[in-house]
Amino acid sequence: MELQDKKPEERMGNPRTHSGKCNRKLALSDNILLSVDKPARYIGNEVNMVKKDPAQVEIRFAMCFPDVYEIGMSHLGIQILYDMFNRREDTYCERVYSPWPDLHQVMKEQKIPLFTLETQSPVRSMDFLGITLQYEMCYTNILQILDLSGIPLHAPERTLADPIVIGGGPCSYNPEPLAEFFDLFYIGEGETRYDELFTLYKECRGQGADRQEFLRRAARIPGIYVPSLYRVAYYEDGTIASFSPLYEDVPAVVRKEMVQDLSLTTYPTRPLVPFIKVTQDRVTLEIMRGCIRGCRFCQAGMLYRPNRERNIDQLKEWAAQMLRNTGHEEITLSSLSSSDYSSLKELVEFLMEEFRERGVNISLPSLRIDAFSLDVMGRVQDVKKSSLTFAPEAGSQRLRNVINKGLTEADILEGAEAAFGGGWQKVKLYFMLGLPTENQEDILEIPRLAERIAEQYYEIPKEQRNGKCQITISTSFFVPKPFTPFQWAPMNRREEFRAKAHQVNEEVKAQKNRKSLKYNWHEEDVTILEGIFARGDRRVSKALERAYELGCIFDSWTEFFDNEKWLQAFEETGISMDFYNHRERALDEILPWDFIDCGVSREFLKREWQRAQEGTITPNCRMQCSGCGAMQYKGGVCVEDKN
């Protein structure tokens, strides 16, 4: 159908305003606000909130984090995109978060549509609704957002009255479980292609193009995936037979977008400051992206290759501006492995010197416990109050080699000895249960390693100790993730996870220093669901939608998670949980995410899967290039670029 043959209501730009969207404002009454928990979640007007006249912009974008306000306000990615979009004169980016269950119920009962914080405009009146996909257990909250907004859950049912629903973030690297609910996905880092997407949107609207034509043209933009433009076929055994585009001009492979030179990007030097305490109530300074370590279980370490550092002078300037513009008294240096930032010492010394008189605290997550890190932490933390975090991930050296952790028991014990000698007495240890090739000895080594660390403390003369040491052991359950060498691995069953946690708990009780040891473990039922949605295909969306209909929201929150409803949803929709979690994939099987090029080659992942089963270590990127494929992204700090 040619454009001139289309009915006016089928074209982008059928005017109610410039964009075909209404500007009606909504507001919760004082009675409603006073009846719900933490009403400040819903009123906006925070420090540094951007204010624009909606009538003076061409694009309105609702940026959504599908969890409660306190979690969403702590997310750096949204702060970056919020700042970047609002620097455009033609765009107004506003925010929306998941209403807490108390307000959710009120909005459903009183038919109050979900609205943005900046202008209290209906989310449905926006041009775009961008939803960040940070973890699988927020998926029912995505349906909550669509439902409360009055936006049809299924993308094909939407009209020009609805915004373009776009997903991004780490879970978009397997978008298939959500394919039914999104118009398009942005694969990769957001700084590179949104300007192009917005320009296309305005062009299509000016030309009177319909929604489908915009999506067809958007699919040609690198990094953009439009699920409705692809066809999936299945074998009788349930595995994927083919995955292909419907049209020749739609790419068969979607290549991730990545910022090659971080010094050329903007950064939010006036970040939003909430009225209430949030999870990360501090200034966040991102010092680098990527990781050189190559842990085989870690999806982020694979997705964000190659390692790219931010310019030290820029970081110094941004830190000063953010602390001045927010009034925060703490700054955290954010990255996957802060110890690997080449100018960390210089940056920490600058922050300590520059902001000492203001009493600014410096938070240093993701540090390797070595002499340098302990020295730095000892200077910036009160060691009597703080605890050190070690993440051995596996109890035995054999299993640490399997997962390519790059950490020996000697490293761990030497780090503990240095920490105790420096005045620390609290240690947190993080492990995973259910890793590939795991045996009983690997499991029992978890509390035994904790015991050996405790012994390090009690070897210190009694008069030099600060009382008893406190060692907290925490275990999560392993979930194989896409684009890792373990993406083909079977996942443990619920009963296996529970039995393994019980083994650790009993072994903790058998240790000599058991009174110094505390053990916590993750919920196995949540892990099972996370595994299904991490590696699921389009068919699991039926169970997801049914679970929402049964009342499932905020599934990552223990007080709201209802496993019985989830089991009912899978049973009623005929979706096999075992099929997605408990079988080993063949190396030649088509995986739901295979159409995405994440920068790390399939051949590299296969090699690492084989090396894992052999227990062979792969050196980190600065020691030796492993040929992962990240060389295709020029400009990053990658060993491949030097060869």
Secondary structure, 3 states (H helix, E strand, C coil): CCHHHCCHHHCCCCCCCCCCCCCCCCCCCHHHHHHCCCHHHHCCCCECCCCCCHHHCCEEEEEEECCCHHHHCCCHHHHHHHHHHHCCCCEEEEEEECCCHHHHHHHHHHCCCCECCCCCCEHHHCCEEEEECCCHHHHHHHHHHHHHHCCCCCHHHCCCCCCEEEEECHHHHCCHHHHHHCCEEECECCCCCHHHHHHHHHHHHHHCCCHHHHHHHHCCCCCEECHHHEEEEECCCCCEEEEEECCCCCCCCEECECCCCHHHCCCCCCCCECCCCCCCCCEEEECEECCCCCCCCCHHHHHCCCCEECCHHHHHHHHHHHHHHHCCCEEEEECCCHHHCCCHHHHHHHHHHHHCCCCCEEECCCCCCCHHHHHHHHHHCCCCCCCEEEEEECCCHHHHHHCCCCCCHHHHHHHHHHHHHCCCCEEEEEEEECCCCCCHHHHHHHHHHHHHHHHHHHCCCHHHCCCCCEEEEEEEECCCCCCCCCCCCCCCCHHHHHHHHHHHHHHHHCCCCHHHEEEEECCHHHHHHHHHHHHCCHHHHHHHHHHHHCCCCCCCCCCCCCHHHHHHHHHHHCCCHHHHHCCCCCCCCECCCCCEECCCCHHHHHHHHHHHHHCCCCCCCCCCCCCCCHHHCCCCCCHHHHC
